[in-house]
Amino acid sequence: MRIADILGDKGVEVHTALPWITVGEAAKRLTDADVGALVVCDGERRIRGIVSERDIVRAISRRGAGVLEQPVESVMTHDVHTCDSQETVARAMALMTRFRYRHLPVVDRSKLMGIISIGDLVKHRVHEMEMETGVLRDRVIARS
């Protein structure tokens, strides 16, 4: 299965933020959109970073509540790994596990196409396993 299959099921909407919005504004956007991360882009939608709920909580813990008034670029993850839509789910899962990411932007030909979460990957892997189990069960029943 490929990342494109997951995006086909979940959709390609990506919640973004500009680097200069405040951390407090980013937190509100995360809450309003009910998502765990925002891709931080410049005016041309080039990825500059990613900010997650975890980034915000850690920043508040380390620097205090005043961080909510600082620009989001001060707390975001700057080194963002991406994948393309033709990447396999297994490879994307390995990348996310290795670097302990929960969100991975999907980029094709330098264009932001979507975002996947570790939850999206697990959901699809569980679905695959359920289908495989069903096929095996059907084969056993057919042989009986």
N, CA and C atoms as an extended XYZ file, in Angstrom:
432
Properties=species:S:1:pos:R:3:atomname:S:1:resname:S:1:resid:I:1 pbc="F F F"
N         0.836       -1.178        0.000 N   MET     1
C         0.000        0.000        0.000 CA  MET     1
C         0.888        1.250        0.000 C   MET     1
N         0.428        2.265       -0.662 N   ARG     2
C         1.175        3.515       -0.807 CA  ARG     2
C         0.511        4.645       -0.023 C   ARG     2
N         1.272        5.683        0.232 N   ILE     3
C         0.765        6.854        0.940 CA  ILE     3
C        -0.396        7.479        0.175 C   ILE     3
N        -0.354        7.443       -1.147 N   ALA     4
C        -1.453        7.980       -1.964 CA  ALA     4
C        -2.779        7.306       -1.622 C   ALA     4
N        -2.740        6.007       -1.295 N   ASP     5
C        -3.955        5.287       -0.919 CA  ASP     5
C        -4.546        5.846        0.367 C   ASP     5
N        -3.687        6.151        1.313 N   ILE     6
C        -4.142        6.716        2.587 CA  ILE     6
C        -4.731        8.101        2.362 C   ILE     6
N        -4.032        8.925        1.581 N   LEU     7
C        -4.545       10.268        1.295 CA  LEU     7
C        -5.872       10.197        0.541 C   LEU     7
N        -6.020        9.189       -0.318 N   GLY     8
C        -7.274        9.011       -1.036 CA  GLY     8
C        -8.435        8.740       -0.095 C   GLY     8
N        -8.163        8.039        0.999 N   ASP     9
C        -9.198        7.734        1.986 CA  ASP     9
C        -9.448        8.898        2.940 C   ASP     9
N        -8.382        9.491        3.453 N   LYS    10
C        -8.542       10.517        4.494 CA  LYS    10
C        -8.691       11.919        3.947 C   LYS    10
N        -8.224       12.152        2.738 N   GLY    11
C        -8.285       13.491        2.161 CA  GLY    11
C        -6.926       14.162        2.203 C   GLY    11
N        -6.839       15.282        1.500 N   VAL    12
C        -5.543       15.954        1.352 CA  VAL    12
C        -5.479       17.299        2.074 C   VAL    12
N        -6.472       17.592        2.886 N   GLU    13
C        -6.451       18.869        3.600 CA  GLU    13
C        -5.258       18.927        4.545 C   GLU    13
N        -4.521       20.031        4.466 N   VAL    14
C        -3.374       20.248        5.338 CA  VAL    14
C        -3.582       21.573        6.054 C   VAL    14
N        -3.515       21.539        7.357 N   HIS    15
C        -3.631       22.767        8.142 CA  HIS    15
C        -2.237       23.369        8.266 C   HIS    15
N        -2.133       24.628        7.878 N   THR    16
C        -0.833       25.291        7.846 CA  THR    16
C        -0.845       26.544        8.708 C   THR    16
N         0.345       27.057        8.928 N   ALA    17
C         0.520       28.310        9.670 CA  ALA    17
C         1.711       29.045        9.086 C   ALA    17
N         1.679       30.343        9.185 N   LEU    18
C         2.827       31.160        8.792 CA  LEU    18
C         3.794       31.226        9.973 C   LEU    18
N         5.085       31.347        9.722 N   PRO    19
C         6.089       31.283       10.805 CA  PRO    19
C         5.947       32.365       11.869 C   PRO    19
N         5.322       33.476       11.538 N   TRP    20
C         5.273       34.586       12.486 CA  TRP    20
C         4.006       34.635       13.343 C   TRP    20
N         3.043       33.712       13.131 N   ILE    21
C         1.890       33.728       14.044 CA  ILE    21
C         2.377       33.313       15.426 C   ILE    21
N         1.632       33.682       16.448 N   THR    22
C         2.075       33.352       17.805 CA  THR    22
C         1.801       31.882       18.116 C   THR    22
N         2.522       31.392       19.092 N   VAL    23
C         2.320       30.019       19.561 CA  VAL    23
C         0.879       29.856       20.051 C   VAL    23
N         0.360       30.889       20.722 N   GLY    24
C        -1.033       30.840       21.183 CA  GLY    24
C        -2.010       30.704       20.026 C   GLY    24
N        -1.779       31.440       18.938 N   GLU    25
C        -2.634       31.321       17.750 CA  GLU    25
C        -2.530       29.919       17.156 C   GLU    25
N        -1.318       29.379       17.120 N   ALA    26
C        -1.128       28.025       16.594 CA  ALA    26
C        -1.891       27.011       17.452 C   ALA    26
N        -1.834       27.171       18.760 N   ALA    27
C        -2.555       26.261       19.655 CA  ALA    27
C        -4.059       26.332       19.392 C   ALA    27
N        -4.569       27.524       19.171 N   LYS    28
C        -5.999       27.684       18.873 CA  LYS    28
C        -6.351       27.012       17.547 C   LYS    28
N        -5.508       27.170       16.548 N   ARG    29
C        -5.760       26.518       15.247 CA  ARG    29
C        -5.773       24.997       15.387 C   ARG    29
N        -4.827       24.476       16.167 N   LEU    30
C        -4.796       23.027       16.392 CA  LEU    30
C        -6.097       22.559       17.032 C   LEU    30
N        -6.543       23.298       18.029 N   THR    31
C        -7.781       22.937       18.728 CA  THR    31
C        -8.988       23.055       17.813 C   THR    31
N        -9.091       24.171       17.113 N   ASP    32
C       -10.246       24.389       16.233 CA  ASP    32
C       -10.329       23.351       15.123 C   ASP    32
N        -9.183       22.965       14.579 N   ALA    33
C        -9.154       21.992       13.477 CA  ALA    33
C        -9.150       20.550       13.983 C   ALA    33
N        -8.950       20.370       15.287 N   ASP    34
C        -8.875       19.034       15.893 CA  ASP    34
C        -7.794       18.189       15.225 C   ASP    34
N        -6.608       18.798       15.092 N   VAL    35
C        -5.454       18.107       14.531 CA  VAL    35
C        -4.289       18.210       15.508 C   VAL    35
N        -3.272       17.401       15.290 N   GLY    36
C        -2.138       17.368       16.186 CA  GLY    36
C        -0.938       18.174       15.740 C   GLY    36
N        -0.955       18.649       14.483 N   ALA    37
C         0.199       19.394       13.985 CA  ALA    37
C        -0.219       20.330       12.858 C   ALA    37
N         0.539       21.415       12.738 N   LEU    38
C         0.390       22.361       11.632 CA  LEU    38
C         1.692       22.388       10.855 C   LEU    38
N         1.607       22.374        9.545 N   VAL    39
C         2.799       22.537        8.726 CA  VAL    39
C         3.046       24.043        8.619 C   VAL    39
N         4.232       24.464        8.979 N   VAL    40
C         4.579       25.884        8.931 CA  VAL    40
C         5.188       26.162        7.565 C   VAL    40
N         4.532       27.050        6.820 N   CYS    41
C         4.936       27.353        5.449 CA  CYS    41
C         5.159       28.848        5.291 C   CYS    41
N         5.949       29.198        4.284 N   ASP    42
C         6.104       30.608        3.938 CA  ASP    42
C         4.970       31.003        3.000 C   ASP    42
N         5.019       32.198        2.473 N   GLY    43
C         3.970       32.705        1.600 CA  GLY    43
C         3.760       31.905        0.331 C   GLY    43
N         4.794       31.186       -0.123 N   GLU    44
C         4.683       30.357       -1.335 CA  GLU    44
C         4.364       28.903       -1.012 C   GLU    44
N         3.958       28.628        0.216 N   ARG    45
C         3.638       27.277        0.717 CA  ARG    45
C         4.832       26.326        0.695 C   ARG    45
N         6.031       26.880        0.828 N   ARG    46
C         7.213       26.027        1.009 CA  ARG    46
C         7.317       25.710        2.498 C   ARG    46
N         7.611       24.473        2.802 N   ILE    47
C         7.671       24.032        4.193 CA  ILE    47
C         8.881       24.653        4.889 C   ILE    47
N         8.619       25.272        6.030 N   ARG    48
C         9.671       25.856        6.869 CA  ARG    48
C         9.821       25.106        8.180 C   ARG    48
N         8.801       24.336        8.529 N   GLY    49
C         8.834       23.581        9.776 CA  GLY    49
C         7.497       22.928       10.024 C   GLY    49
N         7.383       22.349       11.203 N   ILE    50
C         6.120       21.754       11.638 CA  ILE    50
C         6.007       21.997       13.132 C   ILE    50
N         4.821       22.341       13.573 N   VAL    51
C         4.601       22.564       15.001 CA  VAL    51
C         3.488       21.627       15.457 C   VAL    51
N         3.773       20.923       16.518 N   SER    52
C         2.811       19.955       17.041 CA  SER    52
C         2.402       20.354       18.455 C   SER    52
N         1.372       19.693       18.914 N   GLU    53
C         0.941       19.900       20.297 CA  GLU    53
C         2.106       19.634       21.247 C   GLU    53
N         2.862       18.610       20.959 N   ARG    54
C         4.003       18.244       21.786 CA  ARG    54
C         5.040       19.369       21.828 C   ARG    54
N         5.320       20.002       20.679 N   ASP    55
C         6.265       21.122       20.640 CA  ASP    55
C         5.802       22.255       21.557 C   ASP    55
N         4.509       22.545       21.510 N   ILE    56
C         3.964       23.638       22.306 CA  ILE    56
C         4.025       23.316       23.797 C   ILE    56
N         3.641       22.122       24.172 N   VAL    57
C         3.668       21.729       25.585 CA  VAL    57
C         5.099       21.767       26.128 C   VAL    57
N         6.037       21.255       25.357 N   ARG    58
C         7.441       21.273       25.800 CA  ARG    58
C         7.953       22.704       25.943 C   ARG    58
N         7.580       23.587       25.014 N   ALA    59
C         8.026       24.980       25.090 CA  ALA    59
C         7.455       25.671       26.329 C   ALA    59
N         6.191       25.422       26.621 N   ILE    60
C         5.583       26.018       27.822 CA  ILE    60
C         6.278       25.490       29.069 C   ILE    60
N         6.559       24.206       29.096 N   SER    61
C         7.228       23.602       30.248 CA  SER    61
C         8.619       24.181       30.462 C   SER    61
N         9.348       24.408       29.385 N   ARG    62
C        10.726       24.897       29.486 CA  ARG    62
C        10.823       26.408       29.681 C   ARG    62
N         9.917       27.163       29.019 N   ARG    63
C        10.052       28.622       28.993 CA  ARG    63
C         8.922       29.373       29.684 C   ARG    63
N         7.888       28.667       30.082 N   GLY    64
C         6.769       29.317       30.750 CA  GLY    64
C         5.698       29.756       29.762 C   GLY    64
N         4.595       30.251       30.316 N   ALA    65
C         3.430       30.626       29.521 CA  ALA    65
C         3.702       31.791       28.577 C   ALA    65
N         4.725       32.578       28.842 N   GLY    66
C         5.069       33.691       27.961 CA  GLY    66
C         5.391       33.256       26.550 C   GLY    66
N         5.726       31.981       26.364 N   VAL    67
C         6.041       31.463       25.032 CA  VAL    67
C         4.829       31.549       24.102 C   VAL    67
N         3.640       31.622       24.685 N   LEU    68
C         2.427       31.700       23.869 CA  LEU    68
C         2.364       32.978       23.037 C   LEU    68
N         3.128       33.983       23.426 N   GLU    69
C         3.164       35.250       22.689 CA  GLU    69
C         4.313       35.313       21.684 C   GLU    69
N         5.159       34.309       21.672 N   GLN    70
C         6.296       34.271       20.758 CA  GLN    70
C         5.873       33.704       19.406 C   GLN    70
N         6.664       33.977       18.356 N   PRO    71
C         6.319       33.409       17.045 CA  PRO    71
C         6.459       31.889       17.039 C   PRO    71
N         5.616       31.252       16.272 N   VAL    72
C         5.594       29.795       16.221 CA  VAL    72
C         6.937       29.233       15.745 C   VAL    72
N         7.669       29.988       14.934 N   GLU    73
C         8.963       29.495       14.455 CA  GLU    73
C         9.954       29.288       15.601 C   GLU    73
N         9.688       29.889       16.766 N   SER    74
C        10.589       29.720       17.904 CA  SER    74
C        10.410       28.380       18.611 C   SER    74
N         9.306       27.671       18.328 N   VAL    75
C         9.070       26.380       18.978 CA  VAL    75
C         8.918       25.225       17.985 C   VAL    75
N         8.801       25.542       16.704 N   MET    76
C         8.546       24.494       15.709 CA  MET    76
C         9.781       23.615       15.487 C   MET    76
N         9.542       22.461       14.930 N   THR    77
C        10.617       21.592       14.480 CA  THR    77
C        11.040       22.099       13.101 C   THR    77
N        12.310       22.471       12.976 N   HIS    78
C        12.795       23.075       11.734 CA  HIS    78
C        13.188       22.032       10.687 C   HIS    78
N        13.773       20.941       11.132 N   ASP    79
C        14.248       19.904       10.216 CA  ASP    79
C        13.108       18.915        9.972 C   ASP    79
N        12.358       19.143        8.905 N   VAL    80
C        11.161       18.351        8.643 CA  VAL    80
C        11.453       17.299        7.572 C   VAL    80
N        11.233       16.052        7.938 N   HIS    81
C        11.298       14.988        6.948 CA  HIS    81
C         9.952       14.938        6.238 C   HIS    81
N         9.976       14.580        4.978 N   THR    82
C         8.754       14.433        4.196 CA  THR    82
C         8.807       13.109        3.453 C   THR    82
N         7.698       12.762        2.855 N   CYS    83
C         7.661       11.605        1.958 CA  CYS    83
C         6.847       12.005        0.738 C   CYS    83
N         6.910       11.192       -0.304 N   ASP    84
C         6.067       11.474       -1.459 CA  ASP    84
C         4.898       10.497       -1.482 C   ASP    84
N         3.936       10.776       -2.305 N   SER    85
C         2.701        9.996       -2.295 CA  SER    85
C         2.897        8.559       -2.762 C   SER    85
N         4.001        8.268       -3.446 N   GLN    86
C         4.247        6.906       -3.919 CA  GLN    86
C         5.077        6.083       -2.930 C   GLN    86
N         5.420        6.689       -1.814 N   GLU    87
C         6.154        5.978       -0.753 CA  GLU    87
C         5.280        4.853       -0.206 C   GLU    87
N         5.911        3.760        0.181 N   THR    88
C         5.140        2.671        0.784 CA  THR    88
C         4.806        3.028        2.228 C   THR    88
N         3.714        2.467        2.699 N   VAL    89
C         3.314        2.677        4.086 CA  VAL    89
C         4.397        2.143        5.022 C   VAL    89
N         4.965        0.998        4.690 N   ALA    90
C         6.002        0.401        5.537 CA  ALA    90
C         7.211        1.326        5.676 C   ALA    90
N         7.620        1.934        4.573 N   ARG    91
C         8.789        2.826        4.623 CA  ARG    91
C         8.477        4.103        5.404 C   ARG    91
N         7.302        4.655        5.197 N   ALA    92
C         6.900        5.845        5.957 CA  ALA    92
C         6.808        5.531        7.445 C   ALA    92
N         6.273        4.364        7.768 N   MET    93
C         6.162        3.952        9.162 CA  MET    93
C         7.545        3.794        9.796 C   MET    93
N         8.485        3.234        9.049 N   ALA    94
C         9.851        3.071        9.546 CA  ALA    94
C        10.498        4.435        9.796 C   ALA    94
N        10.304        5.371        8.901 N   LEU    95
C        10.848        6.720        9.057 CA  LEU    95
C        10.274        7.402       10.293 C   LEU    95
N         8.964        7.293       10.456 N   MET    96
C         8.314        7.932       11.599 CA  MET    96
C         8.752        7.289       12.909 C   MET    96
N         8.922        5.988       12.906 N   THR    97
C         9.367        5.285       14.106 CA  THR    97
C        10.810        5.650       14.438 C   THR    97
N        11.662        5.660       13.428 N   ARG    98
C        13.084        5.953       13.641 CA  ARG    98
C        13.314        7.332       14.246 C   ARG    98
N        12.600        8.331       13.723 N   PHE    99
C        12.809        9.701       14.185 CA  PHE    99
C        11.779       10.157       15.219 C   PHE    99
N        10.881        9.244       15.596 N   ARG   100
C         9.855        9.519       16.604 CA  ARG   100
C         8.940       10.667       16.199 C   ARG   100
N         8.555       10.676       14.923 N   TYR   101
C         7.605       11.657       14.412 CA  TYR   101
C         6.201       11.095       14.522 C   TYR   101
N         5.250       11.963       14.726 N   ARG   102
C         3.854       11.561       14.714 CA  ARG   102
C         3.152       12.050       13.450 C   ARG   102
N         3.796       12.995       12.739 N   HIS   103
C         3.207       13.571       11.532 CA  HIS   103
C         4.269       13.684       10.456 C   HIS   103
N         3.859       13.417        9.228 N   LEU   104
C         4.788       13.446        8.106 CA  LEU   104
C         4.110       14.122        6.911 C   LEU   104
N         4.617       15.305        6.524 N   PRO   105
C         4.050       15.953        5.342 CA  PRO   105
C         4.346       15.140        4.079 C   PRO   105
N         3.405       15.170        3.150 N   VAL   106
C         3.542       14.476        1.877 CA  VAL   106
C         3.783       15.540        0.811 C   VAL   106
N         4.911       15.403        0.097 N   VAL   107
C         5.316       16.389       -0.897 CA  VAL   107
C         5.593       15.682       -2.219 C   VAL   107
N         4.975       16.178       -3.281 N   ASP   108
C         5.243       15.692       -4.634 CA  ASP   108
C         5.684       16.870       -5.485 C   ASP   108
N         6.832       16.718       -6.141 N   ARG   109
C         7.375       17.777       -7.012 CA  ARG   109
C         7.389       19.127       -6.311 C   ARG   109
N         7.885       19.143       -5.094 N   SER   110
C         8.022       20.351       -4.269 CA  SER   110
C         6.692       20.972       -3.856 C   SER   110
N         5.578       20.260       -4.038 N   LYS   111
C         4.267       20.783       -3.662 CA  LYS   111
C         3.705       19.975       -2.490 C   LYS   111
N         3.255       20.692       -1.452 N   LEU   112
C         2.639       20.060       -0.294 CA  LEU   112
C         1.310       19.443       -0.707 C   LEU   112
N         1.211       18.113       -0.601 N   MET   113
C         0.039       17.383       -1.081 CA  MET   113
C        -0.863       16.873        0.042 C   MET   113
N        -0.338       16.787        1.243 N   GLY   114
C        -1.123       16.250        2.347 CA  GLY   114
C        -0.233       16.031        3.547 C   GLY   114
N        -0.797       15.406        4.560 N   ILE   115
C        -0.039       15.054        5.757 CA  ILE   115
C        -0.622       13.754        6.297 C   ILE   115
N         0.252       12.904        6.778 N   ILE   116
C        -0.204       11.659        7.389 CA  ILE   116
C         0.272       11.624        8.828 C   ILE   116
N        -0.488       10.949        9.645 N   SER   117
C        -0.103       10.778       11.043 CA  SER   117
C         0.212        9.310       11.287 C   SER   117
N         0.877        9.045       12.377 N   ILE   118
C         1.165        7.657       12.726 CA  ILE   118
C        -0.148        6.901       12.922 C   ILE   118
N        -1.166        7.595       13.415 N   GLY   119
C        -2.489        6.979       13.564 CA  GLY   119
C        -3.084        6.559       12.235 C   GLY   119
N        -2.883        7.383       11.196 N   ASP   120
C        -3.364        7.022        9.855 CA  ASP   120
C        -2.702        5.734        9.384 C   ASP   120
N        -1.399        5.629        9.616 N   LEU   121
C        -0.657        4.445        9.163 CA  LEU   121
C        -1.077        3.207        9.928 C   LEU   121
N        -1.234        3.344       11.240 N   VAL   122
C        -1.648        2.202       12.056 CA  VAL   122
C        -3.049        1.748       11.648 C   VAL   122
N        -3.952        2.687       11.436 N   LYS   123
C        -5.322        2.357       11.028 CA  LYS   123
C        -5.319        1.546        9.736 C   LYS   123
N        -4.534        1.977        8.758 N   HIS   124
C        -4.488        1.254        7.492 CA  HIS   124
C        -3.793       -0.090        7.630 C   HIS   124
N        -2.796       -0.175        8.465 N   ARG   125
C        -2.115       -1.460        8.670 CA  ARG   125
C        -3.049       -2.456        9.353 C   ARG   125
N        -3.818       -1.995       10.336 N   VAL   126
C        -4.790       -2.865       11.005 CA  VAL   126
C        -5.832       -3.348        9.994 C   VAL   126
N        -6.294       -2.448        9.125 N   HIS   127
C        -7.260       -2.829        8.087 CA  HIS   127
C        -6.683       -3.906        7.169 C   HIS   127
N        -5.419       -3.733        6.779 N   GLU   128
C        -4.760       -4.748        5.937 CA  GLU   128
C        -4.704       -6.087        6.642 C   GLU   128
N        -4.345       -6.063        7.922 N   MET   129
C        -4.237       -7.306        8.689 CA  MET   129
C        -5.596       -7.985        8.834 C   MET   129
N        -6.654       -7.197        9.027 N   GLU   130
C        -7.997       -7.769        9.117 CA  GLU   130
C        -8.386       -8.429        7.803 C   GLU   130
N        -8.038       -7.797        6.692 N   MET   131
C        -8.350       -8.382        5.383 CA  MET   131
C        -7.564       -9.674        5.171 C   MET   131
N        -6.286       -9.670        5.540 N   GLU   132
C        -5.463      -10.873        5.394 CA  GLU   132
C        -6.020      -12.006        6.251 C   GLU   132
N        -6.438      -11.684        7.459 N   THR   133
C        -7.024      -12.690        8.348 CA  THR   133
C        -8.292      -13.261        7.735 C   THR   133
N        -9.119      -12.400        7.159 N   GLY   134
C       -10.352      -12.859        6.511 CA  GLY   134
C       -10.073      -13.793        5.351 C   GLY   134
N        -9.073      -13.456        4.547 N   VAL   135
C        -8.712      -14.309        3.401 CA  VAL   135
C        -8.224      -15.664        3.895 C   VAL   135
N        -7.371      -15.659        4.904 N   LEU   136
C        -6.868      -16.929        5.445 CA  LEU   136
C        -7.994      -17.766        6.049 C   LEU   136
N        -8.895      -17.103        6.765 N   ARG   137
C       -10.033      -17.816        7.362 CA  ARG   137
C       -10.886      -18.447        6.258 C   ARG   137
N       -11.139      -17.694        5.184 N   ASP   138
C       -11.921      -18.218        4.068 CA  ASP   138
C       -11.239      -19.408        3.423 C   ASP   138
N        -9.927      -19.381        3.306 N   ARG   139
C        -9.190      -20.503        2.710 CA  ARG   139
C        -9.299      -21.741        3.580 C   ARG   139
N        -9.209      -21.571        4.888 N   VAL   140
C        -9.303      -22.707        5.812 CA  VAL   140
C       -10.708      -23.305        5.736 C   VAL   140
N       -11.724      -22.444        5.712 N   ILE   141
C       -13.094      -22.926        5.629 CA  ILE   141
C       -13.331      -23.655        4.308 C   ILE   141
N       -12.780      -23.127        3.222 N   ALA   142
C       -12.955      -23.743        1.907 CA  ALA   142
C       -12.309      -25.121        1.835 C   ALA   142
N       -11.226      -25.299        2.565 N   ARG   143
C       -10.532      -26.609        2.555 CA  ARG   143
C       -11.228      -27.640        3.432 C   ARG   143
N       -12.063      -27.169        4.334 N   SER   144
C       -12.736      -28.093        5.272 CA  SER   144
C       -13.839      -28.863        4.628 C   SER   144
